[in-house]
Amino acid sequence: MKKYTDQGKVDTRSGFGAGLTELGRTNPNVVALCADLIGSLKMQDFIDENPERFFQIGIAEANMMGIAAGLTIGGKIPFTGTFANFSTGRVYDQIRQSIAYSDKNVKICASHAGVTLGEDGATHQILEDIGLMKMLPGMTVINPCDFNQTKAATIAIAAHQGPVYLRFGRPKVANFITDDIPFEIGKGIVLNPGKDVTIAATGHLVWEALQAAEVLEAEGISAEVINIHTIKPLDTELLISSVEKTGCIVSAEEHNYLGGLGESIAGALATFHPTPQEFVATKDTFGESGTPAQLMEKYGLNKNSIVAASKKAISRK
């Protein structure tokens, strides 16, 4: 299998900050809004270079979404920034009515998603946001896997017409996507070809999937690893092509198995190509306080769980 190298651990939220800064230099219509979390969202460089294009809304997230929707009317491309919980659950009505239903070109950028937010605990660790956002008509949902891909995704969504939910995280994680791997909204990426089981992963679980594939390879099992960075629109064609070859699939995500990537994959398979599937995700539960590593271990969001799920999926063929 192809070996991917960790180029140095860095948080995906810094990828967002780097992408936003680059957009500030290249696209004069890009503006940024924040709900009192400039440091957490890594927005300071954009602000320093474009102070007239930044709006500090304060802890008033619902107001931020309404302002962002209004800014699009004048041709601006607003990027909103706050924690994932506050970007979705706290402001769902405003997103539904003012952004999604009104088809406004707002980019909802959400950091600190999932249990890897860590010690802040369950009140801040949203595990339902992908489900909330993918159900909104017209909403594009993207969950990149590392710094490089988050930067690329941030730049890509500015050129996409329509509302987007961009999800990323707090902890420093492996940075392994190289420049020769292009980012295209709605197109999954086969990181490792295989013939025995498909592993479709998103976000922080992509690196874990690659590590799991190495373990499986040592045991004589060939795993096809696909990076599904775009949850909606889902790359159904790629997934069906893969399971036609492997005969089974594992979905892996830092999100509730209800409403997440796995559920989208299951719907596609049920419609076009019924296939045994196992889910690596949280099991209808809230999170709790702990380090990211402790929580990923407790909730089974790691390479060991992916290995076990792969073997179970293969046994069901």
N, C-alpha and C positions, 0 to 999 in steps of 0.2 A: 504494500500500500504506500501511497505518497506520504511522506513525513512532513508535518507542519511544525515550524519552529516558533516558540514563544519569543517574540522580538523584544520583550520587556513588558512587565505587567503595568497596565495603566487603565484608569476607569473610562467607561464608555461615555460618561457625561463630558469628559474632556474632549472626546471626539466631536460631540455636539458643539462645544465651545469653539473648537478649531474650525469646524465647517461654517459656523455662523460668522466667525471673523472673516473667513475667505469670502463669503457672500457679501459681507459689508463692503468689501473692496471691489467686487465685480458686478453687483446688482443694486443700483440705487433705489429700487423700489422695496427692498427688504427692510423691514423695521422690526424691532424687538420689544416685547413687553414682559415684565416680570412681576411676580407677586412676592416681593421682599426676600428673594432667594438668589441674588446675583452670584454670590460665591459658590453656592451649591450647584448652580446651573452653568458655571464657567462662562459667564457672559461679559466679564469685565473688559476683555480686550476689544470686543465689539463696541462697548460703550465708550472706551477711551478714543477709538478711532471715529466713532459716529455718534457723538453725544446728542445731536439733534434728531436722531432716528431711534432713540430709546425712550421708553415710557415706564417709569417705576409706579406701578399701580398700588403697591402695598398689599396687605393681607385682605384682598377683596377680589378673590378669584372669579366670582360670577361677573363682576363689573369688567374684569380684564377680558373675558370672552366676548362680552357685548361690545367693548371698545374695539377689539380685534376685528369683529365682524364689520363694524362701521368703517374701519380703515380700508377694508377691501373695496369699498364703493368708490374710493378715489384712486384705485389702481395700486394701492400698496399691498405688499405681501407680508402680513404679520406673522411672526413667530412668537408664540406665547411660551413662557417658561415657569414651571413650578414642579413640585413633587407629583408623581403619577396619581396618587390618591386624590390630591386636590385638583389635578388636571381633568379628572373624569367624574369620580363619585360626587364630589362636592358641587360640581357645576354641570351636571348632566342635563338639566332642563335648558340651560343657556346654550349648551352645545347642540342639543337636539333642535331647538327652535330657531336660534339666531345663526347657527353655522351650518348644520347638516340640512335641515329642511329648507333653509334659504340658499343653500349651495354656495356658501362663501369660501373664498380661497384662503382659509386660515390654516396655519401649521401649528398643531397642538403638540408641543414638545415636552415630554414628561420624563423626569429623572427619578431616581430612587424607587424604581418599580420592584415588586416581588419581595421575597423574604431577605434578599441580600441587602436591603436597606439596613438590616441589622438591629442594633440595640434600641432603636426608637419603638419597636414593637408593633403589635397587630393593628393599632389605630392608624399607623402610617404605611404598613406593608400591604398595599392593595394586590390582590391575586384574582381580581375579577375584571380588571380594566380592559383586557383584550376582548372579552365577551361583550362588555358594555359598548365598546366602540365599533366592533365589527358588525353589530346588529343595526347600526345606523345606516340607512340607505345613502350610497354615494361616498361613504367614508373609507379612505385607504388606511390600512393599519400595517405599520412597519416596526419590526423588532430586531435590530441589528445585533451582531455577536461580539464585536470588539471595537477598539478605538478607531482603527482604519475604516471599518465598514460603517460605523456611526458617522464619521466625518463625511464619507461618500454619500450616505443616505441623506444627511442634512442638506448637502449641496443639491442632490437630485430632486428633493421634494420642492425646492424653490421653483423648479422648471415645470413641475406638475400642476395642472390646473384643477383645483378642487380641494376640499378639506382633507387633511392628513393627520393621523395620530402617529407620532414617532415616540417609541418607548425605549428608554435606556436606563443605566443603573449607576449605583454609587461605588461599589468596591473596585479595587484594582484587579483586573483579570488578564488572562493571556491575550496578547495582541499578535495575531498570526495570519490574518488575511493580507496577502501580498498585492502589490500594485497591478500585477498581471491578471487579477481576478476582478472582472468588471462588476459594477453594481447596476442592476436594472430593476426598477419597480415591477413587481409581479412575476419575476423570474427566479426560481430557486437555483441553487448552485450545487452540482455534484462535486463534493470535495474529495470523495474517495469512491471509486467504482467497486461494486461487489455483487455476489450472486446468491448468497444464502439468506440475507435479511436486509431490509431497508431501514435505516435509522433517519427519521426526519426530525431535525432539531431546530430550535430557534433561540436567539438571545444567548445568555450565558451557558446554555446547555449544549451549544454547538461544539465548544472545546471539549466538554465532557464526552460528547459522542465520539469525537476523534480519538480520545484516550481509550474509550470503550472498544472501539474498532481495533486498536492495537492489541488489547487483551484478547479479544475474540480471534484475531488472526493467529496469535500464539497457540490457540487451541484448535486451529484448523477451520475456523468459521470466517467466511468472507462477508464483510458488512459493507453495504453501500451507504455512505453518509451524505445526506443532503441538507444544506443550509437553507431553511425556509425563512428568509428574513422578512418576506412580505406575507402576512397572514391573510390579508384581503387586498387585492384579488389573489386568491390561492393559485399556485402553479399546478393545477390539476393534471395537466398533460404530462408534466415531468413525473409526478407521483405515480400516475397510472402506468407509465412506461417502466418505472422502476419495479413496482410490485408485480407486473407481468413477468418480470425476470426472476425476482427473489421469492415471490409467493407469500410474503408476510412483511409486517411493518411494525416499527416502534416509533411512537411520537414522544418527543422530550421537550419540556418547557418548564419555566419557572412561573407557573400560573396554575390556577385551579383546572382540573381536567374537565370540569363543566364549563363550557363556553370558550375554551381556548383553541390552540392550534390542533390538538388531537381531535377535538369534536368536529372541526372543519374538515379534517382529513377523513374522519369516519363517515361524514355525510357524503363526501365525494366518492369514497369507495363503495358505500352502499348504493349509490346511484349508478356508477359506471363499472365497478369491478370489485365485488365483495371479496374481502381479504382478511385473514386473521390479523388483529391489531392489538398491541399492548400499549398502555399509557404510562409514561413517566411524568408525573405532575403532582401537585398537591391534591389531596383527596377530600374535597368539600370541607375545608377547614380554614380557620383564620391562622395567622402566624403568631409569633411570640417574640420576646426579647432574647437576643443572643448574638454572637458574632455571625457574620455571613457563613463562614465555614461550618460552624456548629449547626446552623439552621438548614443549610443544604444537605448536611449529613442526616439530620433528624427526619427531614421530610423526603428523603430518598431522591434528591435531585443531583445525582452524581454518576460517575462512570460505572460504579458497581451496580447501581440500580438499572442502568441501561444494559449492562451485560446480562443481568438476570432476566430482564424483560425480553431481550433478544432471544435468549435460549427458550423462554416460554413461548414466544411467538413462533419460533421454528418448530417446536413440538406440536403446535396446533395445525401445521400444514397438512 
